[in-house]
Amino acid sequence: MPGVQQSRARVARRIATAAAYGGGGLGLLGAGLAGLVITESRLAVRAIGLLEGDPPKADGVYGTDFADPGCTEQEPVVLALLGDSTAVGLGVRRSRETPGALLATGLAAVAERPVRLVNVAVSGARSDDLGRQVRLASVARPQVAVIIIGANDVTRRTPAAQAVRHLGEAVRDLSTLGCEVVVATCPDLGTIKPVRPPLRWLVRRVSRQLAAAQTIAVVESGGRTVSLGSLLGPEFAARPEMFASDRFHPSAQGYATAAMAVLPSLCAALDLWPQAEAEPPARREAVLPMAVAAATAAGQSGTEVAAGAVGAGGRRWALVKHRLRLGLPGAEGVAPSAADPTTGPSAGTAGTAGTAATTATGTALAAESANSQPSTDDVRAT
């Protein structure tokens, strides 16, 4: 639907422009809808319930089997994780099931080098907390960072331009340190089952608009984005085990699915993703105007957007690529991986870069999710 896409692109550009020039009050919902959203949100919170316990800590070194014993100067790749409770891994009880552990394991397998994970994300964080998180992460001097943010900005009605501005500043600050940045944009909160119409339709629109605006700000600030969108929606509908007990946060299998979408872009940011093996010949790739690329990605889960050329008149273009996303292990038509699940920091990761491209995000990243227990957080904070 070209008309809808153009409309989304205009809204995204308007928000990103307001963020770039200091606008702070530009919201995603009209004032007339605020009362409805508040009322429906309260009902959704009651339906969701509360998680109990703390998210597991996963900081540490992964893939130590790849360390070269004859090279005493080899240092692990430092991966920083910033954002909200999705980045923390709220909803699982084992460190190996958290997004940070999954991504560090996969990156180590592809790079064939140890990876040190530094997670400074906080449950309930909004984009205005990213500045503090960047300062904490910068101490470790990360080579690459993954940011997962946006859901709390929607649920707590943060002005969109304000949220986008904070994200853009965080990406610029990390890039200044020589760190590559990958941002998983705001997920489609309309896929959350306890959220019912008409709130579901509203938060879907708001989520996608914010995701598109985030994409523009991130790419123009030197990073790249991956759209989570409704990535988990269809699988959640068919497989309740994709949810934690609150039916809001992902379970271990849900986080593994998200990690499968982010890992290729994470590796590509470090020029590590094996192109010939990782991407099928029929991959979808296009160069589009920045705002159109952002709107396209917001509606297509698993889509990466990176900087393209600057055209005549300073018009920015973006490279849109739908990278490989493996099916969830155990799903119909997906062969199980022979890899063993990582047991946490310092666990070795077997395989070559080529095998990692096709199996590192398989069973090794989705270990024993059926036994995962809930963790705590205010359900309004994701």
VMD Tcl script that draws the C-alpha trace (Angstrom):
set ca {
  {0.00 0.00 0.00}
  {2.10 2.90 -1.30}
  {-0.18 5.55 0.22}
  {0.11 4.11 3.73}
  {3.87 3.71 3.32}
  {4.28 7.32 2.22}
  {2.16 8.47 5.15}
  {4.32 6.51 7.59}
  {7.44 7.91 5.97}
  {6.21 11.49 6.38}
  {5.34 10.96 10.04}
  {8.69 9.31 10.73}
  {10.61 12.12 9.03}
  {8.59 14.72 10.92}
  {9.39 13.10 14.27}
  {13.07 12.64 13.42}
  {13.35 16.23 12.22}
  {11.74 17.53 15.42}
  {14.20 15.44 17.41}
  {17.17 16.74 15.44}
  {16.17 20.37 15.89}
  {15.23 20.20 19.52}
  {11.52 19.45 19.36}
  {10.35 17.66 22.48}
  {6.59 17.78 22.55}
  {5.71 15.94 19.37}
  {3.56 12.99 20.40}
  {2.38 9.96 18.50}
  {-1.24 10.06 19.62}
  {-3.68 12.94 19.40}
  {-4.93 14.44 22.66}
  {-8.43 13.11 22.01}
  {-7.16 9.53 22.20}
  {-5.18 9.96 25.42}
  {-8.07 9.12 27.76}
  {-8.94 5.98 25.82}
  {-5.33 4.82 25.83}
  {-4.96 5.38 29.58}
  {-8.15 3.47 30.36}
  {-7.33 0.56 28.07}
  {-3.74 0.49 29.34}
  {-4.94 0.00 32.91}
  {-7.10 -2.92 31.82}
  {-4.17 -4.45 29.95}
  {-1.89 -4.12 32.97}
  {-4.44 -5.96 35.13}
  {-4.68 -8.74 32.53}
  {-0.91 -9.09 32.24}
  {-0.01 -9.44 35.90}
  {3.44 -9.26 37.52}
  {6.65 -11.20 37.10}
  {8.63 -12.31 40.13}
  {12.38 -12.53 40.65}
  {15.35 -10.67 39.14}
  {16.70 -11.07 35.61}
  {19.77 -13.33 35.53}
  {23.20 -11.76 35.13}
  {24.98 -12.83 31.97}
  {28.06 -10.60 31.87}
  {31.27 -12.48 31.15}
  {33.39 -14.04 28.42}
  {31.84 -16.39 25.84}
  {33.56 -18.63 23.29}
  {36.77 -19.23 25.22}
  {37.43 -22.32 23.08}
  {38.38 -19.90 20.33}
  {41.14 -18.24 22.37}
  {44.56 -18.82 20.82}
  {46.81 -20.19 23.59}
  {49.86 -19.01 21.68}
  {48.63 -15.43 21.43}
  {48.79 -13.80 24.85}
  {47.78 -10.41 23.41}
  {44.49 -11.55 21.93}
  {41.65 -9.72 23.64}
  {37.97 -10.68 23.44}
  {35.62 -8.64 21.30}
  {33.72 -6.40 23.71}
  {29.95 -6.40 23.14}
  {27.86 -3.88 25.08}
  {24.12 -4.29 25.51}
  {21.98 -1.28 26.37}
  {18.24 -0.73 26.71}
  {15.25 -1.96 28.68}
  {14.09 -5.27 30.17}
  {14.08 -6.93 26.74}
  {17.83 -6.30 26.64}
  {18.16 -7.54 30.21}
  {16.22 -10.73 29.48}
  {13.36 -10.29 31.91}
  {11.20 -13.42 31.81}
  {13.92 -16.11 31.85}
  {15.81 -17.55 34.80}
  {19.05 -18.80 33.20}
  {21.81 -16.46 32.08}
  {22.33 -18.50 28.92}
  {18.74 -17.72 27.84}
  {19.15 -13.94 27.91}
  {19.55 -11.96 24.67}
  {23.04 -10.86 25.72}
  {24.25 -14.43 26.18}
  {22.61 -15.55 22.93}
  {24.19 -12.73 20.93}
  {27.61 -13.12 22.57}
  {27.53 -16.87 21.87}
  {26.55 -16.35 18.23}
  {29.08 -13.57 17.69}
  {31.87 -15.70 19.17}
  {30.95 -18.57 16.86}
  {30.97 -16.40 13.76}
  {34.11 -14.43 14.71}
  {35.85 -17.58 16.04}
  {37.07 -15.39 18.86}
  {36.07 -14.87 22.50}
  {33.45 -12.21 23.21}
  {33.10 -10.29 26.45}
  {29.55 -9.22 27.23}
  {28.90 -6.04 29.19}
  {25.20 -5.51 29.85}
  {24.19 -2.12 31.28}
  {20.50 -2.33 30.34}
  {17.87 -1.72 33.02}
  {14.33 -3.05 33.31}
  {11.85 -0.23 32.83}
  {14.33 2.05 31.05}
  {13.18 4.61 28.55}
  {15.30 6.34 25.94}
  {16.21 9.15 28.34}
  {18.26 6.62 30.35}
  {20.53 5.80 27.42}
  {22.96 8.63 28.16}
  {23.70 7.13 31.58}
  {23.99 3.65 30.09}
  {26.42 4.87 27.43}
  {28.66 6.32 30.13}
  {28.67 2.99 31.97}
  {29.33 0.98 28.82}
  {32.10 3.29 27.59}
  {34.33 2.22 30.51}
  {34.65 -1.20 28.85}
  {35.51 0.40 25.46}
  {33.15 -1.80 23.41}
  {33.82 -2.53 19.74}
  {30.12 -3.10 19.08}
  {26.91 -2.29 20.94}
  {23.32 -3.46 20.66}
  {20.53 -1.19 21.89}
  {16.97 -2.47 22.46}
  {14.68 0.39 23.43}
  {11.33 2.01 22.74}
  {8.54 -0.06 24.28}
  {8.50 1.89 27.54}
  {8.49 5.16 25.61}
  {5.22 4.01 24.05}
  {3.58 2.63 27.18}
  {4.56 5.64 29.28}
  {3.70 8.13 26.55}
  {7.14 9.74 26.17}
  {7.02 12.44 23.46}
  {8.31 10.73 20.35}
  {10.76 13.43 19.32}
  {12.25 13.41 22.80}
  {12.72 9.62 22.78}
  {14.25 9.68 19.31}
  {16.61 12.51 20.23}
  {18.00 10.60 23.21}
  {18.52 7.51 21.05}
  {20.31 9.46 18.33}
  {22.61 11.07 20.89}
  {23.46 7.66 22.36}
  {24.35 6.28 18.93}
  {26.53 9.30 18.15}
  {28.33 9.08 21.49}
  {29.08 5.38 20.99}
  {30.18 5.93 17.40}
  {32.59 8.64 18.59}
  {34.28 5.95 20.69}
  {34.85 3.86 17.56}
  {32.00 1.51 18.49}
  {29.69 0.02 15.87}
  {26.03 0.32 16.89}
  {23.05 -1.90 16.07}
  {19.63 -0.83 17.33}
  {16.68 -3.19 17.57}
  {13.81 -0.76 17.09}
  {10.58 -0.59 19.05}
  {8.58 -3.83 18.74}
  {4.97 -3.86 17.65}
  {3.16 -3.80 20.98}
  {-0.08 -4.57 19.17}
  {1.00 -8.21 19.10}
  {0.73 -8.51 22.89}
  {-2.32 -10.70 23.56}
  {-3.71 -8.95 26.68}
  {-3.78 -5.67 24.72}
  {-7.23 -5.59 23.11}
  {-8.83 -3.40 20.46}
  {-9.03 -0.46 20.13}
  {-5.83 -0.03 22.18}
  {-4.18 -2.77 20.12}
  {-4.67 -0.80 16.91}
  {-3.43 2.39 18.49}
  {-0.27 0.94 20.01}
  {0.49 -0.87 16.76}
  {0.42 2.41 14.88}
  {2.38 4.22 17.58}
  {4.99 1.44 17.80}
  {5.60 1.43 14.07}
  {5.81 5.19 13.85}
  {8.35 5.28 16.64}
  {10.35 2.43 15.08}
  {10.50 4.27 11.76}
  {11.59 7.52 13.42}
  {14.20 5.62 15.43}
  {15.58 4.16 12.21}
  {16.07 7.57 10.63}
  {17.81 8.95 13.71}
  {20.03 5.91 14.19}
  {21.20 5.62 10.58}
  {21.83 9.35 10.31}
  {23.83 9.13 13.56}
  {26.14 6.40 12.25}
  {24.42 3.17 13.32}
  {22.19 0.56 11.71}
  {18.83 -0.81 12.77}
  {16.98 -4.12 12.81}
  {13.20 -4.08 12.94}
  {11.68 -6.33 15.58}
  {8.21 -5.23 14.49}
  {5.72 -8.08 14.85}
  {8.54 -10.63 14.68}
  {7.16 -12.57 17.62}
  {3.49 -11.99 16.91}
  {2.57 -14.93 14.63}
  {4.72 -17.38 16.59}
  {3.31 -16.11 19.89}
  {-0.23 -16.64 18.62}
  {0.50 -20.23 17.64}
  {2.91 -21.09 20.44}
  {2.07 -19.73 23.92}
  {5.45 -20.91 25.19}
  {7.00 -17.95 23.37}
  {5.69 -15.79 26.23}
  {6.86 -15.61 29.81}
  {4.14 -16.15 32.41}
  {2.98 -12.52 32.23}
  {2.06 -12.96 28.52}
  {3.95 -9.73 27.87}
  {7.69 -10.43 28.01}
  {9.24 -13.12 25.80}
  {10.21 -16.53 27.11}
  {13.59 -18.11 26.33}
  {12.30 -19.22 22.92}
  {10.95 -15.74 22.27}
  {14.31 -14.15 23.04}
  {16.05 -16.71 20.83}
  {13.80 -15.71 17.94}
  {14.68 -12.04 18.43}
  {18.38 -12.90 18.70}
  {18.17 -14.77 15.39}
  {17.01 -11.55 13.75}
  {19.66 -9.32 15.33}
  {22.74 -11.56 15.05}
  {23.33 -11.21 11.28}
  {23.32 -7.41 11.53}
  {25.53 -7.53 14.61}
  {28.07 -9.63 12.73}
  {27.75 -7.53 9.57}
  {28.55 -4.38 11.59}
  {31.95 -5.96 12.28}
  {32.33 -7.25 8.69}
  {32.06 -10.82 9.95}
  {28.85 -12.19 8.45}
  {29.73 -14.78 5.75}
  {27.79 -13.33 2.84}
  {27.89 -16.32 0.50}
  {26.56 -18.76 3.06}
  {24.32 -16.52 5.14}
  {22.17 -14.91 2.49}
  {20.07 -16.81 -0.05}
  {20.18 -15.69 -3.69}
  {16.59 -14.44 -3.50}
  {17.30 -12.08 -0.58}
  {15.37 -8.84 -0.56}
  {17.59 -5.79 -0.87}
  {16.92 -2.26 -2.03}
  {18.23 1.29 -1.89}
  {15.45 3.69 -0.86}
  {15.08 7.26 0.37}
  {15.79 7.29 4.10}
  {12.24 7.96 5.32}
  {10.74 5.39 2.94}
  {13.34 2.83 4.02}
  {12.47 3.47 7.67}
  {8.74 3.06 7.07}
  {9.32 -0.09 5.04}
  {11.45 -1.67 7.75}
  {8.94 -0.81 10.49}
  {6.36 -2.94 8.71}
  {8.70 -5.85 7.86}
  {10.18 -7.69 10.81}
  {13.85 -8.67 10.64}
  {14.71 -5.90 8.18}
  {18.04 -4.12 8.48}
  {18.53 -0.48 7.48}
  {22.03 0.96 7.06}
  {23.42 4.15 5.55}
  {23.54 4.45 1.79}
  {24.83 7.22 -0.45}
  {23.99 10.91 -0.18}
  {22.33 11.97 -3.41}
  {21.82 15.25 -5.18}
  {20.71 18.08 -2.96}
  {21.87 16.23 0.14}
  {19.10 13.66 -0.10}
  {19.96 10.65 2.03}
  {19.48 7.10 0.81}
  {19.48 3.92 2.85}
  {20.26 0.28 2.15}
  {17.37 -1.98 3.15}
  {18.15 -5.66 3.54}
  {16.00 -8.51 4.80}
  {18.67 -10.74 6.26}
  {18.37 -14.44 6.95}
  {16.21 -15.35 9.95}
  {16.20 -19.01 10.85}
  {13.07 -20.69 12.06}
  {12.78 -21.57 15.71}
  {14.30 -24.97 16.51}
  {11.62 -27.61 16.76}
  {9.27 -25.70 14.47}
  {7.86 -27.43 11.42}
  {10.39 -27.66 8.61}
  {13.36 -26.61 10.76}
  {16.05 -29.20 11.34}
  {17.44 -29.18 14.88}
  {21.03 -28.09 15.35}
  {23.61 -30.51 16.67}
  {25.22 -27.76 18.71}
  {25.06 -27.95 22.48}
  {23.58 -25.02 24.38}
  {25.99 -22.68 26.05}
  {26.08 -22.91 29.81}
  {26.98 -19.29 30.40}
  {30.11 -17.10 30.46}
  {33.36 -18.85 29.58}
  {31.51 -21.64 27.77}
  {33.15 -22.70 24.53}
  {31.32 -22.46 21.22}
  {31.92 -25.09 18.57}
  {31.84 -24.70 14.82}
  {33.25 -22.60 12.01}
  {32.02 -19.26 10.78}
  {30.11 -20.97 8.01}
  {28.35 -23.36 10.35}
  {27.68 -20.57 12.79}
  {25.90 -18.66 10.08}
  {23.35 -21.43 9.81}
  {23.31 -23.05 13.26}
  {24.66 -20.70 15.93}
  {21.26 -19.16 16.34}
  {19.55 -22.54 16.46}
  {19.22 -24.90 19.37}
  {22.35 -23.46 20.98}
  {20.49 -20.20 21.44}
  {17.14 -21.57 22.55}
  {18.03 -23.84 25.41}
  {15.41 -25.39 27.66}
  {12.97 -22.48 27.47}
  {10.06 -24.66 28.56}
  {11.50 -24.74 32.08}
  {12.11 -20.98 32.33}
  {10.49 -19.25 35.28}
  {9.27 -15.67 35.49}
  {11.32 -12.74 36.72}
  {10.09 -9.48 38.23}
  {9.30 -6.09 36.85}
  {6.41 -3.72 36.65}
  {4.63 -5.09 33.58}
  {4.34 -1.61 32.20}
  {8.13 -1.61 31.88}
  {9.54 -3.91 29.27}
}
mol new
graphics top color blue
foreach p $ca { graphics top sphere $p radius 0.5 }
foreach p [lrange $ca 0 end-1] q [lrange $ca 1 end] { graphics top cylinder $p $q radius 0.2 }
display resetview
